[in-house]
């Protein structure tokens, strides 16, 4: 599936995700780029409360991390939702351990 086809499929699936009929993870699995070995695993995304719990910080600290460029939140289009890559959270935890 090329990039244009992937975008078309995502736009067709978006109403089903918004209504809760399928999860965003299911949509990502459907549209994930395939490798010769099979499907690539989509990055695990954490909600803001999940990321805060894993890091052991409050909301303001999360906002400060984003402003400082330590974390890049993924904004969900059309919503005020933010997701964080699990790998980014783990990397920040490693930095916090060293400091």
C-alpha positions as a Python dict, from the first residue, in 0.01 Angstrom:
ca = {
    (1, 'X'): (0, 0, 0),
    (2, 'X'): (152, 332, -99),
    (3, 'X'): (124, 654, 102),
    (4, 'X'): (-178, 788, -89),
    (5, 'X'): (-367, 461, -45),
    (6, 'X'): (-278, 459, 326),
    (7, 'X'): (-416, 813, 366),
    (8, 'X'): (-735, 717, 180),
    (9, 'X'): (-791, 412, 401),
    (10, 'X'): (-725, 616, 717),
    (11, 'X'): (-974, 883, 610),
    (12, 'X'): (-1232, 613, 538),
    (13, 'X'): (-1177, 450, 878),
    (14, 'X'): (-1172, 778, 1077),
    (15, 'X'): (-1555, 790, 1135),
    (16, 'X'): (-1542, 437, 1277),
    (17, 'X'): (-1260, 533, 1514),
    (18, 'X'): (-1438, 852, 1620),
    (19, 'X'): (-1759, 659, 1694),
    (20, 'X'): (-1567, 397, 1893),
    (21, 'X'): (-1651, 108, 1661),
    (22, 'X'): (-1281, 35, 1609),
    (23, 'X'): (-981, 144, 1808),
    (24, 'X'): (-707, 377, 1685),
    (25, 'X'): (-466, 86, 1735),
    (26, 'X'): (-672, -131, 1500),
    (27, 'X'): (-666, 143, 1239),
    (28, 'X'): (-289, 172, 1276),
    (29, 'X'): (-251, -204, 1232),
    (30, 'X'): (-461, -197, 917),
    (31, 'X'): (-263, 87, 764),
    (32, 'X'): (83, -4, 895),
    (33, 'X'): (352, -46, 634),
    (34, 'X'): (443, -408, 578),
    (35, 'X'): (796, -541, 568),
    (36, 'X'): (915, -864, 410),
    (37, 'X'): (892, -1034, 750),
    (38, 'X'): (534, -917, 803),
    (39, 'X'): (370, -621, 967),
    (40, 'X'): (567, -365, 1156),
    (41, 'X'): (454, -310, 1510),
    (42, 'X'): (300, 34, 1554),
    (43, 'X'): (460, 239, 1829),
    (44, 'X'): (284, 201, 2161),
    (45, 'X'): (121, 529, 2253),
    (46, 'X'): (43, 634, 2608),
    (47, 'X'): (-219, 878, 2726),
    (48, 'X'): (-105, 1177, 2927),
    (49, 'X'): (-218, 1022, 3261),
    (50, 'X'): (-38, 695, 3174),
    (51, 'X'): (281, 885, 3088),
    (52, 'X'): (255, 1094, 3405),
    (53, 'X'): (218, 781, 3615),
    (54, 'X'): (512, 608, 3449),
    (55, 'X'): (733, 915, 3495),
    (56, 'X'): (599, 992, 3842),
    (57, 'X'): (534, 1358, 3762),
    (58, 'X'): (239, 1600, 3762),
    (59, 'X'): (65, 1765, 3467),
    (60, 'X'): (266, 2087, 3489),
    (61, 'X'): (591, 1891, 3474),
    (62, 'X'): (470, 1716, 3159),
    (63, 'X'): (393, 2054, 3003),
    (64, 'X'): (737, 2179, 3107),
    (65, 'X'): (903, 1872, 2951),
    (66, 'X'): (723, 1946, 2624),
    (67, 'X'): (822, 2314, 2629),
    (68, 'X'): (1184, 2219, 2701),
    (69, 'X'): (1181, 1973, 2411),
    (70, 'X'): (1237, 1669, 2633),
    (71, 'X'): (907, 1513, 2521),
    (72, 'X'): (717, 1539, 2196),
    (73, 'X'): (346, 1493, 2240),
    (74, 'X'): (149, 1358, 1947),
    (75, 'X'): (-164, 1567, 1904),
    (76, 'X'): (-470, 1375, 1788),
    (77, 'X'): (-627, 1564, 1496),
    (78, 'X'): (-950, 1741, 1577),
    (79, 'X'): (-928, 1667, 1946),
    (80, 'X'): (-751, 1807, 2248),
    (81, 'X'): (-587, 1473, 2314),
    (82, 'X'): (-214, 1409, 2340),
    (83, 'X'): (-31, 1077, 2319),
    (84, 'X'): (331, 997, 2396),
    (85, 'X'): (545, 723, 2246),
    (86, 'X'): (635, 465, 2505),
    (87, 'X'): (993, 468, 2375),
    (88, 'X'): (1017, 846, 2440),
    (89, 'X'): (896, 797, 2798),
    (90, 'X'): (1148, 518, 2858),
    (91, 'X'): (1429, 734, 2714),
    (92, 'X'): (1334, 1021, 2945),
    (93, 'X'): (1332, 781, 3241),
    (94, 'X'): (1688, 678, 3151),
    (95, 'X'): (1796, 1043, 3139),
    (96, 'X'): (1631, 1106, 3477),
    (97, 'X'): (1819, 807, 3627),
    (98, 'X'): (2155, 940, 3510),
    (99, 'X'): (2090, 1295, 3632),
}
